Every structure is written in structure tokens, then in C-alpha cells.
Amino acid sequence: MFTDGTNVVREVQSKEELHSYIQSSGDPGRIRIWIFNTSEWITYDDFTKRSVTKGFPVRKTTINEEKKKEATVVRKLATKDTRLVKLFIAIFTGAAIFLVYNFTRVKWRTIPPLQVTAARPANTPQVNVDSLIQFIETLRGQKLDKVTLTNLRIRNTWPDRIELQLKSDRDTSEAGIKFYHVELSIDNSTGYNIDNAIVELKEWKNNVAARTDTIHFSNIDYTVLANRTMTTEYHGDSLSVSFLSIKAKSFNFCYSSDKESNYGNLNDRWFCRE
């Protein structure tokens, strides 16, 4: 009888049949053979030893099978070595990228926010309004009415009544300064609505204007701040803001940064009826 560990016991009628079962077994170590007129199962090795003199079939491993086994072992070792090499390359590459990034990336450090108020324009010098009113009234030979006096005062002191301010968070590094969350605001304390204003924002690098943006405001109330938040991120040494123009029909006012006056009258240079 014959079994190869598959829980199937076969009754063998001939040497040829036994030989067929032995050759078809996948694992000789699990083969058990019960020889007729004996009382025990014996292993394949024991059976082989007994069969040398008795002529029983012996399962031989062919040269091709040995070569196949050797090739399989070589492939497994080669595959393992390839995986180890790929793993090493991946680890080395990752470490190199991390080190390069860590030593070359820009490291930013937060510094106190920037707050800038627009400077008084050079084409709007300070004026002694009381002396100016006295001069005009003397020149005309009559007193100015209340509305005219009020509007004259506002036009000649507008930098003190219309305040432009810039606020920005900022970070610094070896590469320079980064400005972000830039906010512009106009505080109108004239007591009148302003029709529109155009603001110029400049980014400075090495005392040179590297970038200039213009921002438009309209219908500027005198009860609340007019605000604009910039989505742009600026990189430079500093930022500055100034008015390019302002118009308010309510008190006959037209300012322009590129003029000395509207009509040549320096006593009331920003008077207009537009």
C-alpha cells in the first residue's frame, strides 16, 4: 500500500504502479509504504535502502529538476538582493532630499506688524488758515459766509482730515522681508462724504520702487473707515502709500498728486467745481 500524506491510501498491485505513485509524489519525505507480509509503514528512504537488492522502483531526481531548483534559488536570491538595493536607494534618496531641503529652504521669522501713515504731500504745504481767511476777507472787503469758511478750511487742511494708513503682517529671513495681510484704510473726518480716491501702494527694494499698485476707493463715508485688504504678498525692504487723487463735490475739492494747484490760486489751490 502507498500514501504520500494526502490522507489517501492506495493499494498497489504492481511495481510499475508503485513506481508511478512515487514519481508523481510532490514530497518524498511524506511517502509511507506498507510492504506485503509486514506489520509497519516505512518511509521512502527506508524503502529505498531495502529496494536496492530487491529491485523495487526508486524515485530519482533528474539533472533537469536539480537545475530548476538551483535556478529557482538563484532567482529568489537575486529578487531579494534587488529589493534590498531598491530599498537602500529609496532611503538614500529620501535622506538626501530632506537634507537639501532642510539646509536650502528659506526660514522665515515673524516680526512686529508694519503700520504706515501716508506723509503729507509736498504739493500741499501747511497753511495758517485764519491768516488766509483774514487776507481773503480783506481783499474782498466782506466777510465769508459760514459754508464757504468751512469748505475753505477743509480744502486747505485736508491731509489732517483725510488719513491714509497701511497695516501689514510681516516675516523676515536672509532673503528679505515678506509682507502679507496688507490692509489699506481711509479715515475721513471732514464731515462730508468723499466721492472717490485713488491710492498708490509701492514696494521698495534698495531704495528703488520695485512694484507699484493702484487701489480705487469710492463713496467714502465720514462715519466709518473705508478698508481694502490686498491678496498680494509683497517681498522687499518696505512699503509706502500715498494719494494719487481725491474728489469731493460736497466741499468743492479736487486733489491731484501731479499738480501744484487746480487753477493757479495757491491761496485755495484745490478748489474745483467738477
C-alpha positions in Angstrom: 0.0 0.0 0.0 1.1 3.6 -0.6 0.3 7.1 0.8 2.0 10.5 0.4 0.4 12.3 3.3 -2.8 13.3 1.4 -5.0 11.1 3.6 -5.4 8.7 0.7 -4.1 5.2 1.0 -3.8 3.3 -2.3 -3.5 -0.4 -2.8 -0.7 -1.1 -5.2 -0.9 -4.2 -7.5 2.4 -4.0 -9.2 5.9 -2.5 -9.2 5.0 -0.3 -12.1 2.0 1.2 -10.3 4.1 1.8 -7.2 6.8 3.4 -9.3 4.1 5.7 -10.9 2.8 6.8 -7.4 6.4 7.5 -6.2 7.2 9.6 -9.3 4.0 11.6 -9.0 4.5 12.5 -5.3 5.5 16.1 -4.7 7.2 15.4 -1.4 9.2 12.1 -0.9 9.6 12.9 2.8 5.9 12.3 3.3 5.7 9.0 1.5 4.8 5.9 3.5 4.8 2.4 2.1 3.3 -0.8 3.6 5.1 -3.8 2.2 3.0 -7.0 1.9 3.6 -9.5 4.8 5.0 -6.8 7.1 3.3 -5.0 10.0 4.5 -1.4 9.7 4.6 1.7 7.5 8.1 2.6 6.4 9.5 5.8 5.0 10.6 6.3 1.4 14.3 6.4 2.5 13.9 3.0 4.3 12.0 1.7 1.3 14.9 2.8 -1.0 17.5 1.1 1.1 15.5 -2.2 1.1 14.8 -1.9 -2.6 18.5 -1.8 -3.7 18.8 -5.6 -3.6 15.1 -6.3 -4.3 14.6 -4.3 -7.4 11.9 -2.0 -6.2 11.4 1.3 -8.0 13.3 4.2 -6.7 12.3 7.8 -7.3 15.4 9.6 -8.8 15.8 13.3 -9.1 16.8 14.2 -12.6 19.5 16.6 -13.5 16.9 19.0 -15.0 15.0 19.1 -11.8 18.2 19.9 -9.8 19.0 22.7 -12.3 15.4 24.0 -11.9 15.8 24.0 -8.2 19.1 25.8 -8.4 17.7 28.4 -10.8 14.7 29.0 -8.5 17.1 29.6 -5.6 19.2 31.9 -7.7 16.1 33.9 -8.8 14.9 34.2 -5.2 18.3 35.4 -4.1 18.5 37.9 -7.0 15.0 39.2 -6.3 15.8 39.6 -2.6 19.1 41.4 -3.5 17.2 43.7 -6.0 14.6 44.6 -3.4 17.3 45.4 -0.8 19.2 47.6 -3.4 15.9 49.5 -4.3 15.1 50.0 -0.6 18.6 51.3 0.0 18.3 53.7 -3.0 14.9 54.9 -1.8 16.2 55.6 1.8 19.3 57.3 0.5 17.4 59.5 -2.0 14.8 60.5 0.7 17.5 61.4 3.2 19.4 63.4 0.5 16.2 65.3 -0.5 15.4 66.0 3.2 18.9 67.3 3.9 19.0 69.5 0.8 15.5 70.9 1.5 16.3 71.5 5.2 19.5 73.4 4.5 18.4 75.4 1.5 14.8 76.3 2.3 14.1 79.9 3.4 13.4 80.1 7.1 11.0 82.9 8.0 10.7 84.5 11.4 7.7 86.7 12.3 8.5 90.3 13.3 6.2 93.0 14.6 3.5 94.2 12.1 4.1 97.3 9.9 1.9 100.4 10.3 2.5 103.3 7.9 0.5 106.6 7.6 0.8 108.5 4.3 3.1 111.5 4.6 1.7 115.0 3.9 2.1 115.6 0.2 4.8 118.1 -0.9 2.3 120.0 -3.1 0.1 120.7 0.0 2.1 122.7 2.4 0.7 123.6 5.8 -1.3 126.9 5.8 -2.3 129.3 8.6 -6.0 129.2 7.6 -7.0 132.0 10.0 -4.5 134.4 8.4 -5.6 133.2 4.9 -9.3 133.9 5.7 -8.4 137.4 7.0 -6.4 138.0 3.8 -9.3 136.9 1.6 -11.9 138.9 3.5 -9.7 142.0 3.4 -9.1 141.5 -0.3 -12.9 141.1 -1.0 -13.9 143.7 1.5 -16.6 141.4 3.0 -17.0 138.5 5.4 -17.1 135.0 4.1 -20.3 133.0 4.8 -20.2 130.0 7.1 -20.3 127.3 4.4 -17.5 129.0 2.4 -15.4 129.3 5.5 -15.9 125.6 6.4 -15.1 124.4 3.0 -12.1 126.6 2.7 -10.7 125.2 6.0 -11.2 121.6 4.9 -9.6 122.1 1.5 -6.5 123.7 3.0 -6.2 121.2 5.9 -7.3 118.1 4.1 -4.1 116.0 5.0 -5.1 116.4 8.6 -8.7 115.3 8.0 -8.3 112.5 5.4 -5.8 110.0 6.8 -4.5 107.1 4.7 -3.0 104.2 6.6 -1.4 100.9 5.7 -1.1 97.9 8.1 0.6 94.6 7.3 1.9 91.4 9.0 5.5 90.6 8.0 8.1 87.9 8.3 11.9 88.2 7.8 14.6 85.9 6.6 18.0 86.0 4.9 16.2 86.5 1.6 14.4 89.7 2.8 11.1 90.7 4.3 7.7 89.3 3.3 4.6 91.5 3.7 1.2 89.8 3.9 -2.4 90.5 5.1 -1.8 94.1 3.7 -4.7 96.3 4.6 -5.4 99.9 3.5 -7.8 102.3 5.3 -9.0 105.8 4.8 -10.2 107.7 7.8 -12.5 110.6 6.6 -13.1 113.1 9.3 -14.2 116.0 7.0 -17.8 115.6 8.0 -18.7 115.1 4.3 -18.7 112.1 2.0 -15.8 111.8 -0.4 -16.8 110.7 -3.9 -13.7 108.8 -4.8 -10.0 108.4 -4.1 -7.1 106.7 -5.8 -4.3 105.3 -3.7 -0.8 104.3 -4.7 1.0 101.4 -2.9 4.7 101.0 -3.6 7.1 98.1 -2.7 10.6 99.2 -2.2 13.9 97.3 -2.6 17.3 99.0 -2.1 15.6 102.4 -2.2 14.0 101.7 -5.6 10.3 101.2 -6.2 10.2 97.6 -7.4 6.4 97.4 -7.7 3.5 99.9 -7.8 -0.2 99.1 -7.4 -3.1 101.5 -7.6 -6.3 100.9 -5.5 -9.6 102.7 -6.1 -12.0 103.8 -3.3 -15.4 105.2 -3.9 -18.2 106.7 -1.8 -16.1 107.1 1.3 -18.3 107.8 4.3 -17.2 110.1 7.2 -18.7 107.8 9.9 -16.7 104.6 9.3 -13.3 103.6 8.0 -13.0 102.7 4.3 -11.0 99.5 4.1 -9.3 97.4 1.4 -7.5 94.1 2.0 -4.8 93.1 -0.5 -4.5 89.4 -1.5 -1.0 90.1 -2.9 2.1 89.1 -1.0 4.9 91.6 -1.2 8.7 91.0 -0.9 11.0 93.9 -0.3 12.5 96.2 2.2 9.4 98.4 2.9 6.0 99.5 1.7 4.6 103.0 1.3 1.2 104.6 0.5 0.1 107.9 -0.9 -3.0 109.5 -2.5 -2.9 110.0 -6.3 -6.2 111.9 -6.3 -9.2 112.7 -4.2 -12.6 114.2 -5.3 -15.4 115.5 -3.1 -18.1 117.6 -4.7 -19.6 118.2 -1.3 -16.9 120.8 -0.4 -15.7 121.6 -4.0 -12.4 119.7 -3.6 -10.2 118.0 -6.2 -6.7 116.9 -5.2 -4.1 115.6 -7.7 -0.6 114.5 -6.8 0.8 115.6 -10.1 -0.3 119.3 -9.9 0.7 122.3 -7.9 -2.9 123.6 -7.9 -6.1 123.4 -10.0 -6.3 127.0 -11.2 -3.1 128.6 -10.1 -4.6 130.1 -7.0 -2.2 129.0 -4.3 -4.4 130.5 -1.5 -7.0 127.9 -2.3 -5.1 125.5 -4.6 -7.5 122.5 -4.5 -10.8 124.4 -5.1 -12.8 123.0 -8.0 -16.4 122.7 -9.3 -16.3 119.3 -11.0 
